[in-house]
Amino acid sequence: MNRLTSKLQNLKENNKKALVAYLVAGDPDLDTTLDLMHLFVDSGVDVIEIGVPFTDPIAEGPTIQKAHDRALKNNISLKMILELVDMFRETNTETPIVLMGYLNTFISHINLVQSIGENSADSILVVDVPGELNLQTYGITNPNINTISLISPTTKEDRVESIAKNSTGFIYYVTLRGVTGSSNLNIEEIKNNIQKIQQYSDAPTMAGFGIKSVEDASTLAACSDGVVIGSSIVEMIADESKSKEFGRIGEYLREMKTAIS
Amino acid sequence: MTFSNSNFPDKEGFFGEYGGKFVPETLMYALEELETTYNKLKDKKDFIDEFYKDLSHFVGRPSPLYFAQRLTDHYKSGSIWLKREDLNHTGAHKINNTVGQILLAKYMGKKRIIAETGAGQHGVATATVAARLGLECHIYMGSEDVRRQSLNVYRIKLLGAHVHPVDSGSATLKDALNEALRDWVTNVDDTYYIIGSVTGPHPYPMIVRDFNSVVGKEVIEQSKDLFGKMPDAVVACVGGGSNAMGIFHPFIDIKETRLIGVEAGGEGVSTGEHAAPLNDGTPGVLHGARSYLMQDESGQVKDTKSVSAGLDYPGVGPEHSWLKDIGRAEYVAVSDDDALKAFHEVTELEGIMPALETAHAFAYLEPLMKELDVSANVVVNVSGRGDKDINTVAEIDGIEF
């Protein structure tokens, strides 16, 4: 079974919520990204989401956008990211890895995407392909990889159904109207919408976009299968990119983990 | 009068294998809302009448098809006709589209208008129609373009709009577009995004084309009146490609007319320092559509180079990519140097100062008039006037004010 699917199933069976943490590969450099991935796991992270840098990341707010720019200064490519995952897998074969990026970078490396093996990345989230479309249309076919689609507060109900049924990894519920890292969560709306999604699919639903405080994480975990934390981690990585003292990130993730438990 | 009888795009927004709707989920609702509204209004008489009324009374249409006697004499062959979009209110073809889209915004009850701009012409055209309806207006502009096009920045501000310089990426048009999309994602409930070219996700390439098609429709009628047949060639510059698509589209089924799009060759196509994706790019996905794109082997979008801010864009409208592949339109490129030479030449010969974008179309007359028959009628789309470029040209010529 796919590593992501089995991990999320396992958490659900034990009545636990998933902590998904995001970083951009190669920000500030690939060695540091590898260290951070291990730090994530040591601090209680269940799933690692790796941002694949793109020059024009239209769904991202300023924090993650700058991280993409910094990674691109290091000429980070999908090939290097898959090598990074291989290195990670030398010591960790447990933690599922999701690659999150934009269509153009994946279709430019379609052979690489098709050759991802069992012991590599586990899932792909293509931010700019609407969830009811099949990624296979674009050549993203690989039995080792499942897919994740986004559903937002503005997604109409007929589309919610087809997207939910099309998502094989998990369903990523966008908790706000905006880009990554914005604020103003509408908790009631989120609860209702996640309930609707769950009518259509047994796939786990993760809540993400705009979750910063432990209070938000705790509230949202209560009505979903887990939370995705992105911008606040990326900001801390940027703050400490020179000193590389990332203790604060470990602390923050442990607090998050406790809050959603 | 209707906007378009074209079978393209298909209902998913594709022109052949180009176009589509490659956007984050957060934008899907807004695009669907726009598409539904447009499809409902585009055949409604009231809407069409209001659009054409604004085009005649506010924009000043139809624009003349003007015989360029001295330019014709200069090339000693054929007849050169100028479609005078430079005479439109605000000085470029951009106003045709903004007049149409602000009507859509009005019908949709949106209170806040946003737009991206490169050369600033679309920013001016958007700020103008927003002022006319008393709507709040925000213009995103790459900080490099804010520097190059300071006159238009001030014009936009005079019109009561806010200018937001964008520093990310290459700080030009593509980054301004990214930022406008982000604003739209965040403020989708009350905001209408007036995209400025035939680019972006479906339905924009279709909507912008339809509103701009008034240009080509007029040329067809004017050609009949002035020289009794269809032109042998229509020449237009292509950045995103809205002026070219506006004049090309009604000609697609008129096979005797060659359609020639001129891209920005920058330092020369062979140097790689240019903005000519149809000449030297490969298909890719940017800003919600699949089209020819300037990209590296990793799928990252390349920085572009052109003396003209309005053409300095790594992508191109998907319908142009399709017209290229099916062979209905030809796409060539001319260098910065040749465009600047044409800028001076046309200004001196005709008393018409073209925008630097438009100067690219004029520059292609040099090779074209040699290859055409002496009886050929050639229409150049004078997409905009050059007042906004005086500082740029002066700087290149080493003149300080």
Interface residues (C-beta under 8 A of the other chain):
Chain A: F54 T55 D56 P57 I58 A59 G61 P62 Q65 K66 D69 L72 S77 L78 Y102 L103 N104 T105 F106 I107 S108 H109 V127 D128 V129 P130 G131 S149 L150 I151 S152 T154 T155 K156 R159 I163 V174 R177 G178 V179 S182
Chain B: K21 F22 V23 P24 E25 T26 M28 Y29 A30 E32 S168 G169 K174 D175 N178 L181 R182 V185 T186 V188 D189 G284 V285 L286 H287 G288 L293 Q295 E297 S298 G299 Q300 V301
